[in-house]
Amino acid sequence: MKEKKPAEKCLNDNKIKKRKIRNPFKELSKFEWALWIFSLVAVTVSFFATSNTDYATLATSLIGVSALIFAARGDAFGLMLMLGFSAVYAFVSYCFRYYGEMIIYLCMQMPVCTASLISWLKHPAKEGSAEVKVGKLTPVYAAIIGVSAAAVTTAFYFILRAFNTENLIVSTISVGTSYIALFLMVLRVPAYAAAFTLNDVVLITLWSFACAKSLNYVPMVVCFSIFLINDVYGFISWTKRKKRQSAENLKTELPKEEARNENN
């Protein structure tokens, strides 16, 4: 057999690389396109309607709603976008002295998002699939989450109080709900979206207080209202994904079980 010429090898390598490059936007359903466009328009209109010039808040909202669309699909690309959202959101929170939010996103959300990204990439639903395999919440993990969330939330109350954080109680509750949601996201269970839904309600309340002082933060209220809609869709989507994957696994396991029984 003749050895391939360097030019041929290079051409084949380029073809392989091209096949590996995936366009996540092509995989969106019509409903997801509609939801994403609606989210982007709602955030942008609210931004310019208030004559806002704080473009960091606009960037935060646009990146955030985009991240949720892909996270709802169980696509790790959503977590990559979430890392960008976390960085910009921490900056916006710092500007309004919401130090709790800043600390949550820099010290908790970003590292946990990175851990989630690794977990999702390591557990695809199928070989070569962009969809993540849905995990399980065991009683042990549930107990760990409950105890650690209570400890973290209590500790943060005193930390945030020392920083003279605005709206201390609501900011502290945000720490607890964020922590639970992030822990569940690493475990790849549908409940993570439900926890983020609760966190959205807390954040809508938090930024509504900010709006009382400056209308520049109206887009943040709109942003988390849109997040609420997207996280509800995410929970529904993940619940359906769990049922579908369970049914597929059952179909795969049945022939194996029957074969074992025949051999015995």
N, C-alpha and C positions, 0 to 999 in steps of 0.2 A: 504493500500500500504506500502510495506517494505521500510525503509530508506536505502539509498545506503551506503555501507561500506566506511570508509575513503579511502581505497585503490582504490575502484571503482571511487570515486569522484576525486581523484588525477589523475587517468588514463584518465577520461573524460576531466578534465581541461587541461591535457597535449595535448589531441587530438585537443581541441579548439585552443590552442596556436599554434600548428603546422599548423592548417588551416589558421591562421592569418599571418603567415610568408610568405611573397611574394618574389619570385625571379624575379626582374624586367628585367633581361637579357633574360629570357625565352620568353618575350613578344615582343622582337625586331623582325622586319620583315627581310627578306633576304637582302633587299636593305639597311636597317639600319645597319645590321651587316657588310655589304660590306663597307658602308660609314665610320663606326666607325673604322674598321680595317685599311682602307686606311688612315684615319686621324692619327691614332696611328703610323703607319709605316712612313708616311711622316714626322711627327714631330721627331721621333726617328732617322731616317736616316739623317735629316738635323743637328741634334745635334751632332752625332758622325762624320759626314763628316767635321765639322769644328774643330775637335779635342777638343771639348768643355769639360770642367770639372766642369762647374757650373750646378750641378745637380738640383738646385732649379728651373732653367728655364725649364728643362726637365719635372720636376714634375708638374710645373704650366701648361705647354702645354697639358700634358697627361690628367690631371684632367679636364682641361677646355673643351677639345674636347669631353670627355666622358659626361660631364654635358649637353652639347648642344644636344647630341643625345636624351637624355631622356626628356629634356625640349621641344624639337620638338614634342615629343609624348604627351605632356601635362601631363607628369608624374612628380609628386612632388619630386621623387628621384633625378631628374636633379637639382633641387634647393638645395638639400642637398649637392650634389657634388660641386655646384657653390659656396657654402659657404667656402668649403675647398680651391677651386681655388682662391677665393678672398683673403684669408689669405696669401697664398704663393705668389700670384702675387704682393701684397702690399710690401712684403719683397724684391722681385726682383726689383721693381720700386724704392724702397728706396736706394738700392745699386747703382743704376745709377743716383740718384738724380732727378728722375721723381716724385717729391713730390706731384704733382697734381694727378697722378695715385694712389699714396699711400693713399692720403687723400680720394679720390673718393671711393676706395675699402674698406678702414677701416671704414670711417665715413658715407658713403652713400650706397655703394653696399651691405655690410654685413647686416646692419640693414634692408634695403629694401628687400633683399633676404629673410630674416627671416619673414618679414611681408607678402611677396609673398607666402612663404611656408605655413604660417597659412591660408592665403586666399585660396590657391589651395586645401589644405586639407579640408577646410570647405565647398568647393563648388565642390563636385564630380559630374561628368556627370550623374551617376546613383548611387543608393545605393550600397556601397561596391566596386565601380569601382575605379581603379587607375587613370583613365582619368579625367582631370579637366573639369568643365563646362565653356564654353567660355562666357566671359562677354561682356558688351556693352560700347562703348565710347560715352557718352552723350555730347551735346554741352557745358554743364556747366563744365564737367571734361576737355574737350578740351581747354576751356578758362583758366581754372586754371593751366593746364600744360604749356600753352604758356606763361602766365604772370610770373609764378614761375620759369620756366626754364630761362627766360631772366634775372630775378633778381639773381638767383643762379649763373649763368654763369658770370655775371658782378662782383658779389662779389668775386668769386673765382679768377678772373683775378688779382685783387689787392692782394689777399692772396698769390697766387702763385708767383707773382712778388716780394713780400716781402721775400719769401723763395729762391729767385734766381733760380727758376725752369728752367731746360733745355727746350729749344724750347717752350717758354711761350705761343705763340699764338695757336699752335697745341694742347698743353696740355689744354688750356682753352676751345677750341672747344670740346675736348674729355669730359670735364665736362658736357657741355650742352647736347651732344648726349647721354651720359650715363644716365643723370638725366631723360631725356624724356623716354628712353627705360625702365628704372627701374620703373617709375611711371606707364607706360602702362602694365608692367609685373604684377604689383599688381592688376590691373584692369582685367587681364586675357583676353586681346584682341590681335588678330593677329598682330596688328601694332607694338607690342613690338619687334617682330623679325625683322621687317623692320627697326626700329630705331637702333637696335643692328647691323644690316648690315651696316648702315651708320657709326656707331661708329667703326666698324671693319676697314673701309677704313681709318678713322682718325688714328687708332692705327697702322696700317701697315705703314703709313707715319711717325708716331712718332718713331717707333722702327727701321725704315730704317735710320733715322738720327743717332740713337745709333750704328747701324752697321758700319757707316762710321768711328766710333772711335774704335769699337771692334767687331770682327766677332763672338764673343761669343753670340751676341744677334741675330744672323741669325735665330735660332730656334723660337724666339719671332715673327719675321716677318712671318715665315712659319706658326706658331701657329695661328696668326690672319688671315692669308690667308685661312687657313682651317676653322677658325671660320666663315669667310665670306661665304664659301660654305655651312656650316652647318646652318647658320642663314637664308640663302636663302631657304634651304630645310625646315627649321622651319616655315618660313612665309607661304610657300606653304601648308605645313602640317596643320597649324592652320587655314588657309583659308578654306581648305577642311573640317576640323573638324567643323568649324562654320556652313557651309552649311548643313552638315550631321545632326548635332544636331538640327538645325532649322527645317529640314524636319521631324525629329523624334518627335519634340515637336508639330509640326503641326498635325501629325497623331494622337497624344495623345489628343490634344485639340478638334479636329473635332467631335469625338463621344460624347464628353461632351457637346459641343455646340448644336449638334443635339438633344441630350436628353433634354437639357433645352428648346429648341424650341418646342419639342413635349409636354412637361409639360405645357408650356404656351398656 
